[in-house]
Amino acid sequence: MRITAKNIFGQLLLFFFITSLCSCLLKKEENPVIPPETSPLSQDYIGYGVITNSFTHITADPSEESPSLGYLRRGSLVRIIRRQSVKTVNGFISWVLIEDSQYGWLKEEAMDIYSSENQAKTASESMTR
């Protein structure tokens, strides 16, 4: 039997095809993905917001048409527990669900968001001076 480059190439091609087929047919054991305990994942809130507008309405739902539950003034400090983007005719608007003295939805554009309460308190105090 004569060994040629064509024979070697054919055998290598057959070897890679069989190896690929075997690896596809083997069932892989699924391991659950467990996220690391980082502060946004391990806490019951996202962060803290400080209202930057002179005042903003708190709504019952993340929508312009939702009834107003109250309002907050510039410098008010709120705890953010959820963020949601809502599709509108002009694009998307980001809303946040707050929980503190009042519970409801605010437009994210009405506030600055901080990761720690101390940062937010400092910003709030500087706005109310």
Secondary structure, DSSP 8 states (H G I E B T S, - for coil): ----HHHHHHHHHHHHHHHHHHHHHS------------HHHHSS--EEEEE-SSEEEEESSSSTTS-EEEEEETT-EEEEEEEEEEEETTEEEEEEEEESSSEEEEEGGGEEEESSHHHHHHHHHHH--
